[in-house]
């Protein structure tokens, strides 16, 4: 282009990554571009053309991608590219032919930049290089900034939970020797205006901690001798993390165990102290406070109030820009605590503690809770696994446990976790089974289950122990890993089921929408990733149940490229962001938990989010393509 018209420059700089590039780099690029026309149906780029020789940006029209690598597609095209989008980045970066046929879906005008100039631009412009090499991650960063702007009324000064603990430590730790007297320690704490003191050994390793909270219970009320060594009254139950650990890990530890402080230790030496106040000074609802309320709750009513606090906390964390992976872990961890307390209350009421049944039963979480992926919209999916005491039968154990399980399910429903419409709950006799019965059930699915049975049973493969005899769930997981990974027929059928649920990318429009022109972000967005990760995890024999952990743990064993897995993970996380934003927006309008859904109107998304959602669905299709390739489907 010898002369750049202002309208052309305005068009280019409206789209990523050009909106982030320096103007002189954009002008340099446009001076070397030329405008090309392709008639509807004409091939733009194909594998037969050899190594890609140009970078294209769509000015007007639509491009359809047609993939023939695996038989995973139906009448739909592999992808659809619209105005402002660029291609084919992967082939250009790898200096290879494309894997798909790119065809004009309508009359098409594209700006084209020679491959040699494309590679020069990669060196010149860091934003351009970052976008091309980390496309979806770069788009997600754009979206994250938009999301935080939408929550601008929340404090922007809140400590980021993605920060390493080394960035949060306010001062060097004030310590004492274990033989220092209680009187001296109290004087130092008063003089330094600190709320805790850590005793360390000669090498600086932590031995014990005393906080202001301990003064009443351990010093004032017992009226101890203040001249005795402080180590005698200190708590030896220490929680430590390395400096590179993230703040959210410390927050989870505080919430789960009720700690107010986490010691930061490097090479066995105390280097800092992070308190709950450091993490949540500006947050109205603290994780540990919610956790403490749950652990001390003596009624289901109190637990219901804590569940409401969890939802408010989730809103605050979204305002901070907390990553979706971390946020779902927070929600799942607190929901775990709440469920455990409900179980304890009902076990107490039933007189189960101390009975022959108590030591040999385990409450298991299934589905999204089993995967640590709960959002604000979640029903109950749970089960029981038990040992059969000597002199009893499995039916006799079940008869005693089912009424208690029903009360637990009903208590959780009162706390805002609706009863499962499919009856996948511990109070269903089908899912309150002995270890041997569970093995028999799984063996039936794996060895002779129909595709429909496997589809209905897939949720059970995400189980994890939540309360009680964890060794039973561990034994079942170990057995399942061995049996499932050796059964290629079973994995082939699971893959076939997974490929029935296609990401809703359209040919004529951006998306294939359902009723009321809406997309189901859970069924059509999250589920393809969850299903594929589950199959890869079973095939690789990994014990993780979380989708992202399954993908990463399976990658090495199944020879997946790290960049490939990163793109899948980032796509999944963006869909989770949209889900949680949708839930939060509906909740903020006063809607009850029962009416929360996963349906969004893509027409109401901003242009950036629509573009990223399309890219996320493409990544889901690429993941399914890999699944089809692995199992020859």
C-alpha positions as CSV (number, residue, x, y, z in Angstrom):
1,X,0.0,0.0,0.0
2,X,1.7,3.1,-1.2
3,X,-0.7,5.5,0.5
4,X,-2.4,4.7,3.7
5,X,-5.9,6.1,4.0
6,X,-7.0,7.2,7.5
7,X,-10.0,4.9,7.3
8,X,-7.7,1.9,6.6
9,X,-5.5,2.8,9.5
10,X,-8.6,3.2,11.7
11,X,-9.9,-0.2,10.7
12,X,-6.6,-2.0,11.4
13,X,-6.0,-0.4,14.8
14,X,-9.5,-1.4,16.1
15,X,-8.4,-5.0,16.2
16,X,-6.0,-7.0,18.3
17,X,-3.0,-7.1,18.2
18,X,-2.7,-4.0,16.1
19,X,-4.4,-1.9,18.8
20,X,-1.5,-2.5,21.2
21,X,1.3,-2.0,18.7
22,X,3.3,1.2,18.3
23,X,1.9,3.4,15.5
24,X,5.2,3.4,13.5
25,X,5.2,-0.4,13.5
26,X,1.6,-0.5,12.3
27,X,2.4,1.9,9.5
28,X,5.5,-0.1,8.5
29,X,3.3,-3.2,8.2
30,X,0.6,-1.5,6.2
31,X,3.1,0.0,3.8
32,X,4.1,-3.5,2.9
33,X,0.6,-5.0,2.7
34,X,-1.5,-5.3,-0.4
35,X,-5.3,-5.8,-0.7
36,X,-6.4,-9.1,-2.3
37,X,-9.9,-10.3,-3.4
38,X,-11.2,-13.9,-3.4
39,X,-14.6,-14.9,-4.7
40,X,-17.0,-16.9,-2.6
41,X,-15.8,-20.6,-2.5
42,X,-12.3,-19.8,-3.7
43,X,-9.4,-21.4,-1.9
44,X,-7.3,-18.8,-0.1
45,X,-4.6,-21.0,1.5
46,X,-4.3,-24.8,1.4
47,X,-1.8,-27.6,2.3
48,X,-1.2,-28.1,-1.4
49,X,0.3,-24.6,-1.8
50,X,3.3,-25.6,0.3
51,X,5.0,-23.5,2.9
52,X,2.8,-20.5,3.8
53,X,4.1,-17.3,2.1
54,X,1.9,-14.6,3.5
55,X,0.1,-13.3,6.6
56,X,-3.5,-12.3,6.1
57,X,-5.9,-10.0,7.9
58,X,-9.6,-10.1,6.9
59,X,-10.9,-6.6,5.8
60,X,-14.3,-7.8,4.7
61,X,-16.0,-11.1,4.4
62,X,-15.7,-14.5,6.0
63,X,-13.1,-17.3,5.8
64,X,-14.0,-20.9,6.5
65,X,-11.5,-23.5,7.6
66,X,-12.0,-27.1,6.5
67,X,-10.0,-29.7,8.3
68,X,-9.5,-33.2,7.0
69,X,-6.9,-34.5,9.5
70,X,-9.5,-36.4,11.6
71,X,-13.1,-37.4,11.1
72,X,-14.4,-35.3,13.9
73,X,-16.4,-32.8,11.9
74,X,-19.9,-33.1,10.5
75,X,-21.4,-30.6,8.1
76,X,-19.9,-27.7,10.0
77,X,-16.6,-26.1,9.0
78,X,-13.6,-26.5,11.3
79,X,-13.5,-22.7,12.0
80,X,-14.9,-19.4,10.8
81,X,-12.9,-16.2,10.7
82,X,-14.4,-12.8,10.5
83,X,-13.5,-9.2,9.9
84,X,-10.4,-8.1,11.7
85,X,-9.1,-11.6,12.3
86,X,-5.7,-12.8,11.0
87,X,-4.4,-16.2,9.9
88,X,-2.6,-18.6,9.5
89,X,-0.3,-18.0,12.5
90,X,0.7,-21.5,13.4
91,X,1.9,-22.4,9.9
92,X,3.8,-19.1,9.5
93,X,5.6,-19.4,12.8
94,X,6.6,-23.0,12.0
95,X,7.5,-22.2,8.4
96,X,5.3,-25.0,7.1
97,X,2.2,-25.6,5.0
98,X,-1.2,-25.2,6.7
99,X,-3.1,-28.2,7.9
100,X,-6.5,-26.9,6.9
101,X,-8.0,-25.5,3.7
102,X,-9.0,-21.9,4.1
103,X,-11.8,-21.0,1.7
104,X,-13.7,-17.7,1.2
105,X,-17.2,-18.1,2.7
106,X,-18.3,-15.0,0.9
107,X,-16.8,-12.3,-1.3
108,X,-13.6,-11.7,0.6
109,X,-11.0,-8.9,0.9
110,X,-7.8,-9.5,2.8
111,X,-4.7,-7.4,3.6
112,X,-1.7,-9.6,2.8
113,X,1.8,-9.3,4.2
114,X,4.7,-11.3,2.7
115,X,6.1,-14.0,5.1
116,X,9.5,-12.4,5.1
117,X,8.0,-9.1,6.4
118,X,5.9,-11.0,8.9
119,X,9.0,-12.4,10.5
120,X,10.7,-9.0,10.5
121,X,7.6,-7.6,12.3
122,X,7.9,-10.3,14.9
123,X,11.3,-9.0,15.8
124,X,10.3,-5.3,15.6
125,X,7.1,-5.4,17.7
126,X,6.8,-7.1,21.1
127,X,3.0,-6.9,21.2
128,X,2.7,-8.4,17.8
129,X,5.2,-11.2,18.7
130,X,3.4,-11.9,21.9
131,X,0.0,-12.1,20.2
132,X,1.3,-14.4,17.5
133,X,3.1,-16.8,19.8
134,X,0.5,-16.7,22.6
135,X,-2.7,-15.9,20.7
136,X,-5.4,-16.9,23.1
137,X,-3.4,-15.9,26.2
138,X,-2.9,-12.5,24.7
139,X,-6.6,-12.1,24.0
140,X,-7.4,-13.2,27.5
141,X,-5.2,-10.5,28.9
142,X,-7.2,-8.0,26.9
143,X,-10.4,-9.4,28.3
144,X,-9.1,-9.5,31.9
145,X,-8.5,-5.7,31.8
146,X,-12.1,-5.2,30.5
147,X,-13.5,-7.4,33.2
148,X,-11.7,-5.5,35.9
149,X,-12.9,-2.2,34.5
150,X,-16.5,-3.5,34.8
151,X,-15.9,-4.0,38.5
152,X,-14.2,-0.6,38.9
153,X,-16.3,0.3,41.9
154,X,-14.4,-2.3,43.9
155,X,-11.1,-1.2,45.4
156,X,-8.2,-1.4,43.0
157,X,-5.8,-1.4,45.9
158,X,-6.7,-4.9,47.0
159,X,-3.7,-7.2,47.2
160,X,-3.7,-9.4,44.2
161,X,-4.0,-13.1,45.2
162,X,-1.8,-14.0,42.2
163,X,1.1,-12.2,43.8
164,X,4.0,-14.3,45.3
165,X,4.3,-14.2,49.1
166,X,7.7,-12.5,48.7
167,X,5.8,-9.4,47.4
168,X,3.4,-9.3,50.3
169,X,5.8,-9.6,53.2
170,X,5.7,-6.2,55.0
171,X,8.8,-6.4,57.1
172,X,11.5,-8.7,58.3
173,X,10.1,-11.2,60.9
174,X,10.6,-10.3,64.5
175,X,11.7,-13.5,66.3
176,X,13.0,-14.7,69.6
177,X,14.9,-17.7,71.0
178,X,12.9,-20.5,72.4
179,X,14.2,-19.9,75.9
180,X,13.1,-16.2,75.9
181,X,10.7,-15.6,78.7
182,X,7.0,-15.0,78.1
183,X,7.4,-11.6,79.8
184,X,10.1,-10.5,77.4
185,X,8.1,-11.6,74.4
186,X,5.0,-9.7,75.5
187,X,7.1,-6.6,76.0
188,X,8.7,-6.9,72.6
189,X,5.3,-7.4,70.9
190,X,4.0,-4.3,72.6
191,X,7.0,-2.2,71.8
192,X,7.1,-3.4,68.1
193,X,3.3,-3.2,67.8
194,X,3.1,-6.7,66.3
195,X,0.5,-9.4,66.7
196,X,2.7,-12.4,66.8
197,X,6.1,-13.8,67.7
198,X,7.9,-16.7,66.2
199,X,10.6,-18.7,68.1
200,X,13.5,-19.8,65.9
201,X,16.5,-22.1,66.4
202,X,20.1,-21.1,65.9
203,X,19.8,-21.5,62.1
204,X,16.7,-19.4,61.9
205,X,14.2,-22.3,61.5
206,X,10.8,-21.7,63.0
207,X,9.9,-23.8,66.1
208,X,6.7,-22.2,67.4
209,X,4.4,-19.2,67.2
210,X,2.5,-17.1,69.7
211,X,-0.2,-14.6,68.7
212,X,-2.2,-12.0,70.6
213,X,-5.1,-14.4,70.2
214,X,-3.2,-16.8,72.5
215,X,-2.6,-14.3,75.3
216,X,-6.1,-14.7,76.8
217,X,-6.3,-18.5,76.6
218,X,-2.7,-19.5,77.2
219,X,-1.4,-16.7,79.5
220,X,-4.1,-14.5,81.2
221,X,-6.8,-17.1,82.1
222,X,-4.3,-19.8,83.3
223,X,-2.2,-17.0,85.0
224,X,1.0,-18.7,84.1
225,X,4.5,-17.8,85.3
226,X,5.6,-15.0,82.9
227,X,9.3,-15.9,83.5
228,X,9.0,-19.3,82.0
229,X,10.4,-20.0,78.4
230,X,7.9,-18.9,75.8
231,X,8.4,-22.1,73.7
232,X,6.4,-23.9,76.4
233,X,3.1,-22.1,75.5
234,X,3.7,-21.6,71.8
235,X,1.7,-23.4,69.1
236,X,4.0,-26.0,67.4
237,X,1.4,-26.5,64.6
238,X,3.0,-24.3,62.0
239,X,1.9,-23.6,58.5
240,X,4.8,-22.8,56.1
241,X,5.0,-21.9,52.4
242,X,8.0,-20.9,50.3
243,X,8.4,-17.3,49.1
244,X,7.5,-18.1,45.5
245,X,4.1,-19.6,46.6
246,X,1.2,-17.4,45.6
247,X,-1.0,-15.5,48.0
248,X,-4.1,-17.5,47.1
249,X,-2.3,-20.7,48.4
250,X,-1.8,-18.9,51.8
251,X,-5.4,-17.9,51.7
252,X,-6.6,-21.4,51.1
253,X,-4.4,-22.7,53.9
254,X,-5.9,-20.1,56.3
255,X,-9.5,-20.9,55.2
256,X,-9.0,-24.7,55.4
257,X,-7.2,-24.9,58.7
258,X,-8.3,-21.8,60.5
259,X,-4.8,-20.3,60.7
260,X,-4.3,-16.5,61.0
261,X,-0.7,-16.6,59.9
262,X,1.4,-18.4,57.4
263,X,5.2,-18.6,57.9
264,X,7.3,-17.9,54.8
265,X,10.3,-20.3,54.9
266,X,13.2,-20.6,52.4
267,X,15.9,-23.2,52.8
268,X,14.4,-24.1,56.2
269,X,14.9,-20.5,57.4
270,X,12.1,-18.1,58.4
271,X,12.1,-15.1,56.0
272,X,8.7,-13.6,56.6
273,X,5.3,-13.8,58.0
274,X,2.0,-13.3,56.1
275,X,-1.1,-12.6,58.1
276,X,-4.8,-12.7,57.1
277,X,-4.8,-9.0,57.5
278,X,-2.0,-8.7,54.9
279,X,-4.2,-10.6,52.4
280,X,-7.6,-9.3,53.1
281,X,-7.2,-5.9,54.8
282,X,-9.5,-4.2,52.3
283,X,-11.9,-7.1,51.7
284,X,-15.2,-7.1,53.6
285,X,-15.4,-10.9,53.9
286,X,-12.2,-12.8,54.7
287,X,-11.7,-16.5,53.8
288,X,-10.6,-17.5,57.3
289,X,-13.6,-15.8,58.9
290,X,-15.9,-17.8,56.6
291,X,-14.0,-21.0,57.3
292,X,-14.1,-20.3,61.1
293,X,-17.8,-19.7,61.0
294,X,-18.4,-22.9,59.1
295,X,-16.2,-25.0,61.4
296,X,-17.9,-23.7,64.6
297,X,-21.5,-23.8,63.1
298,X,-23.9,-25.6,65.4
299,X,-26.9,-25.5,63.0
300,X,-27.8,-25.7,59.3
301,X,-29.1,-22.2,59.5
302,X,-25.6,-20.8,60.3
303,X,-24.2,-22.9,57.5
304,X,-26.7,-21.3,55.1
305,X,-25.6,-17.9,56.1
306,X,-22.0,-18.9,55.5
307,X,-22.9,-20.2,52.0
308,X,-24.3,-16.7,51.3
309,X,-20.9,-15.2,52.5
310,X,-19.1,-17.5,50.1
311,X,-21.1,-16.0,47.2
312,X,-20.3,-12.5,48.3
313,X,-16.7,-13.4,48.7
314,X,-16.7,-14.7,45.1
315,X,-17.9,-11.3,43.9
316,X,-15.2,-9.5,45.8
317,X,-12.6,-11.8,44.3
318,X,-13.9,-11.2,40.8
319,X,-13.5,-7.5,41.5
320,X,-9.8,-8.2,42.3
321,X,-9.4,-10.0,39.0
322,X,-8.7,-13.3,40.7
323,X,-8.0,-16.0,38.0
324,X,-10.9,-18.4,37.4
325,X,-8.8,-21.4,38.3
326,X,-8.0,-20.0,41.7
327,X,-11.6,-18.7,42.2
328,X,-13.2,-22.1,41.6
329,X,-10.6,-23.7,44.0
330,X,-11.6,-21.1,46.7
331,X,-15.3,-21.8,46.1
332,X,-14.8,-25.6,46.1
333,X,-12.6,-25.5,49.2
334,X,-15.1,-23.5,51.2
335,X,-18.0,-25.6,49.9
336,X,-16.0,-28.7,51.0
337,X,-15.7,-27.2,54.5
338,X,-19.4,-26.5,54.6
339,X,-20.3,-30.0,53.4
340,X,-18.0,-31.6,56.0
341,X,-19.6,-29.6,58.8
342,X,-23.1,-30.6,57.6
343,X,-22.0,-34.2,57.6
344,X,-20.6,-33.8,61.2
345,X,-23.8,-32.2,62.5
346,X,-26.0,-35.0,61.0
347,X,-23.6,-37.7,62.1
348,X,-23.7,-36.3,65.7
349,X,-27.5,-36.1,65.6
350,X,-27.6,-39.8,64.4
351,X,-25.2,-41.0,67.1
352,X,-22.9,-42.3,64.4
353,X,-19.6,-41.3,66.0
354,X,-18.0,-44.2,67.8
355,X,-20.3,-46.7,66.0
356,X,-18.8,-49.7,64.1
357,X,-19.8,-48.0,60.8
358,X,-18.1,-44.6,61.4
359,X,-14.4,-45.7,60.8
360,X,-15.2,-47.5,57.6
361,X,-17.2,-45.0,55.5
362,X,-16.2,-42.2,53.2
363,X,-18.3,-39.4,51.7
364,X,-17.2,-38.7,48.1
365,X,-17.6,-35.6,46.0
366,X,-18.5,-36.1,42.3
367,X,-18.8,-33.9,39.2
368,X,-17.6,-30.3,39.4
369,X,-17.0,-30.6,43.2
370,X,-15.0,-33.7,42.6
371,X,-12.9,-31.7,40.1
372,X,-12.5,-28.6,42.3
373,X,-14.4,-26.7,39.6
374,X,-17.5,-25.4,41.3
375,X,-19.0,-22.0,40.4
376,X,-22.0,-20.2,42.0
377,X,-24.4,-22.5,40.0
378,X,-23.9,-26.0,41.3
379,X,-26.2,-28.8,42.5
380,X,-25.3,-31.8,44.6
381,X,-23.3,-34.8,43.2
382,X,-22.1,-37.1,45.9
383,X,-21.8,-40.7,46.9
384,X,-20.8,-43.0,49.8
385,X,-18.2,-45.8,49.8
386,X,-18.0,-48.0,52.9
387,X,-16.3,-51.0,54.4
388,X,-18.6,-53.8,55.6
389,X,-18.0,-54.5,59.4
390,X,-17.6,-58.1,60.4
391,X,-20.9,-59.8,61.0
392,X,-22.9,-57.4,58.8
393,X,-23.9,-57.4,55.1
394,X,-23.6,-54.5,52.7
395,X,-27.4,-54.2,52.6
396,X,-27.5,-53.9,56.4
397,X,-24.9,-51.1,56.3
398,X,-26.8,-49.3,53.6
399,X,-30.0,-49.5,55.5
400,X,-28.5,-47.6,58.4
401,X,-26.6,-45.0,56.3
402,X,-29.3,-44.0,53.8
403,X,-31.6,-42.1,56.2
404,X,-28.5,-40.1,57.5
405,X,-27.4,-39.5,53.9
406,X,-30.9,-38.2,53.0
407,X,-30.7,-35.7,56.0
408,X,-27.3,-34.5,54.8
409,X,-28.6,-34.0,51.2
410,X,-31.5,-32.1,52.5
411,X,-29.3,-30.0,54.8
412,X,-27.1,-29.0,51.8
413,X,-30.2,-28.1,49.8
414,X,-31.1,-25.7,52.6
415,X,-27.7,-24.1,52.2
416,X,-28.2,-23.4,48.5
417,X,-27.0,-26.6,46.9
418,X,-30.1,-28.0,45.1
419,X,-30.8,-31.7,45.1
420,X,-29.5,-33.4,42.0
421,X,-32.4,-33.9,39.5
422,X,-30.7,-37.1,38.3
423,X,-30.6,-38.5,41.9
424,X,-26.8,-38.8,41.8
425,X,-26.6,-38.4,45.6
426,X,-25.4,-40.5,48.6
427,X,-29.1,-41.0,49.7
428,X,-29.7,-43.0,46.5
429,X,-29.2,-46.7,47.3
430,X,-27.5,-47.1,43.9
431,X,-24.7,-44.7,45.0
432,X,-24.2,-45.8,48.6
433,X,-22.0,-48.9,48.0
434,X,-19.2,-50.9,49.6
435,X,-15.8,-50.8,48.1
436,X,-16.4,-54.2,46.4
437,X,-19.7,-53.0,45.0
438,X,-18.1,-49.9,43.6
439,X,-15.5,-52.0,41.9
440,X,-18.2,-54.2,40.5
441,X,-20.2,-51.2,39.2
442,X,-17.2,-49.6,37.6
443,X,-16.2,-52.9,36.1
444,X,-19.6,-53.2,34.5
445,X,-19.3,-49.8,32.9
446,X,-15.7,-50.4,31.7
447,X,-16.1,-54.0,30.6
448,X,-19.5,-54.1,29.1
449,X,-21.2,-50.7,29.3
450,X,-23.1,-49.3,26.4
451,X,-22.3,-45.8,25.1
452,X,-25.4,-44.5,26.9
453,X,-24.4,-46.1,30.2
454,X,-20.9,-44.6,29.9
455,X,-22.3,-41.2,29.1
456,X,-24.5,-41.3,32.2
457,X,-21.7,-42.7,34.3
458,X,-19.0,-40.3,33.3
459,X,-19.6,-38.1,36.3
460,X,-18.6,-40.9,38.6
461,X,-15.1,-41.0,37.3
462,X,-14.4,-37.6,38.9
463,X,-14.8,-38.9,42.4
464,X,-12.6,-37.8,45.3
465,X,-12.7,-38.4,49.1
466,X,-14.3,-35.5,51.0
467,X,-14.9,-36.9,54.5
468,X,-14.1,-40.0,56.4
469,X,-12.1,-43.1,55.4
470,X,-10.1,-41.6,52.5
471,X,-8.1,-44.8,52.1
472,X,-11.2,-46.4,50.6
473,X,-11.5,-43.8,47.8
474,X,-7.7,-44.0,47.3
475,X,-7.9,-47.8,46.9
476,X,-10.8,-47.4,44.4
477,X,-8.9,-44.7,42.4
478,X,-5.7,-46.9,42.2
479,X,-7.7,-49.9,41.1
480,X,-9.7,-47.8,38.5
481,X,-6.5,-46.3,37.1
482,X,-5.1,-49.8,36.4
483,X,-8.3,-51.2,35.0
484,X,-9.3,-48.3,32.8
485,X,-5.9,-47.6,31.2
486,X,-5.7,-51.2,30.0
487,X,-9.1,-51.3,28.4
488,X,-8.9,-49.7,24.9
489,X,-12.5,-50.6,24.0
490,X,-13.8,-48.6,27.0
491,X,-11.6,-45.6,26.2
492,X,-12.7,-45.7,22.6
493,X,-16.3,-45.7,23.6
494,X,-15.8,-42.8,26.0
495,X,-14.1,-40.9,23.2
496,X,-16.9,-41.6,20.9
497,X,-19.4,-40.2,23.5
498,X,-17.3,-37.1,24.0
499,X,-17.2,-36.3,20.3
500,X,-20.9,-36.2,20.1
501,X,-20.9,-32.9,21.9
502,X,-19.5,-30.4,19.5
503,X,-18.5,-26.8,20.3
504,X,-21.1,-24.6,18.8
505,X,-19.2,-22.9,16.0
506,X,-21.4,-22.0,13.1
507,X,-21.0,-21.7,9.3
508,X,-23.4,-18.9,8.6
509,X,-23.2,-17.2,11.9
510,X,-20.4,-17.1,14.6
511,X,-22.2,-19.6,16.9
512,X,-24.8,-22.3,16.7
513,X,-27.3,-21.1,19.3
514,X,-30.2,-22.9,20.9
515,X,-33.5,-21.6,22.4
516,X,-33.8,-17.9,22.7
517,X,-30.6,-17.5,20.7
518,X,-28.4,-18.6,23.7
519,X,-25.3,-20.7,24.2
520,X,-25.0,-23.2,27.0
521,X,-21.5,-22.4,28.3
522,X,-21.4,-25.5,30.5
523,X,-22.7,-28.2,28.2
524,X,-21.2,-26.9,24.9
525,X,-18.3,-24.9,26.4
526,X,-16.8,-26.5,29.5
527,X,-17.9,-30.1,29.0
528,X,-15.8,-30.9,25.8
529,X,-12.7,-30.0,27.8
530,X,-13.8,-31.9,30.9
531,X,-14.7,-35.0,28.9
532,X,-11.5,-35.1,26.9
533,X,-9.3,-34.5,30.0
534,X,-11.1,-37.3,31.8
535,X,-10.4,-39.8,29.0
536,X,-6.7,-38.7,28.7
537,X,-6.4,-38.9,32.5
538,X,-7.8,-42.4,32.5
539,X,-5.6,-43.5,29.6
540,X,-2.5,-42.1,31.2
541,X,-3.4,-43.5,34.6
542,X,-3.2,-40.2,36.4
543,X,-5.0,-39.8,39.8
544,X,-5.9,-36.1,39.5
545,X,-9.6,-35.3,39.0
546,X,-9.2,-31.6,38.2
547,X,-9.5,-30.9,34.4
548,X,-6.5,-28.7,34.1
549,X,-4.4,-31.0,36.3
550,X,-5.5,-34.0,34.2
551,X,-4.5,-32.3,31.0
552,X,-1.1,-31.3,32.4
553,X,-0.4,-34.6,34.1
554,X,-1.4,-36.5,30.9
555,X,0.6,-34.4,28.5
556,X,4.0,-35.9,29.2
557,X,2.7,-39.5,29.1
558,X,0.7,-38.9,25.9
559,X,3.4,-36.8,24.2
560,X,1.3,-33.6,24.0
561,X,3.1,-30.3,23.3
562,X,3.2,-27.9,26.2
563,X,2.0,-25.0,24.0
564,X,-0.9,-27.1,22.8
565,X,-2.0,-27.9,26.4
566,X,-1.5,-24.2,27.4
567,X,-3.9,-23.1,24.7
568,X,-6.5,-25.7,25.8
569,X,-6.2,-24.6,29.4
570,X,-6.5,-20.9,28.6
571,X,-9.6,-21.5,26.4
572,X,-11.3,-23.5,29.2
573,X,-10.4,-20.7,31.8
574,X,-12.0,-18.0,29.6
575,X,-15.2,-20.0,29.3
576,X,-15.2,-20.3,33.1
577,X,-14.7,-16.6,33.4
578,X,-17.8,-16.0,31.2
579,X,-19.8,-18.5,33.3
580,X,-18.9,-16.8,36.6
581,X,-19.5,-13.3,35.3
582,X,-22.9,-14.5,34.1
583,X,-23.7,-16.1,37.5
584,X,-22.5,-13.0,39.4
585,X,-24.5,-10.6,37.2
586,X,-27.7,-12.6,37.7
587,X,-27.1,-13.0,41.4
588,X,-26.5,-9.2,41.8
589,X,-29.9,-8.6,40.3
590,X,-31.5,-10.5,43.2
591,X,-32.1,-13.8,41.5
592,X,-32.2,-17.0,43.6
593,X,-29.6,-19.8,43.2
594,X,-32.3,-22.0,41.6
595,X,-32.6,-19.7,38.6
596,X,-28.9,-19.4,37.9
597,X,-28.1,-21.0,34.6
598,X,-25.2,-21.2,32.0
599,X,-27.1,-19.7,29.1
600,X,-25.7,-16.5,27.5
601,X,-26.7,-14.5,24.4
602,X,-23.5,-14.2,22.4
603,X,-25.0,-11.1,20.7
604,X,-24.8,-9.3,24.0
605,X,-21.1,-9.9,24.5
606,X,-18.6,-7.2,23.5
607,X,-16.6,-7.7,20.4
608,X,-13.5,-8.8,22.3
609,X,-15.3,-11.5,24.3
610,X,-17.1,-12.8,21.2
611,X,-13.7,-13.1,19.5
612,X,-12.1,-14.9,22.4
613,X,-15.1,-17.2,22.8
614,X,-14.8,-18.2,19.2
615,X,-11.1,-18.9,19.7
616,X,-11.9,-20.9,22.9
617,X,-14.4,-23.1,20.9
618,X,-11.8,-23.6,18.2
619,X,-9.4,-24.8,20.9
620,X,-12.1,-27.2,22.1
621,X,-12.4,-28.5,18.5
622,X,-8.6,-28.9,18.3
623,X,-8.7,-30.9,21.6
624,X,-11.5,-33.1,20.2
625,X,-9.4,-33.5,17.0
626,X,-6.5,-34.8,19.2
627,X,-9.0,-37.1,20.9
628,X,-10.3,-38.4,17.6
629,X,-6.7,-38.9,16.4
630,X,-5.8,-40.9,19.5
631,X,-8.7,-43.3,19.1
632,X,-9.1,-43.3,15.3
633,X,-12.6,-41.8,15.3
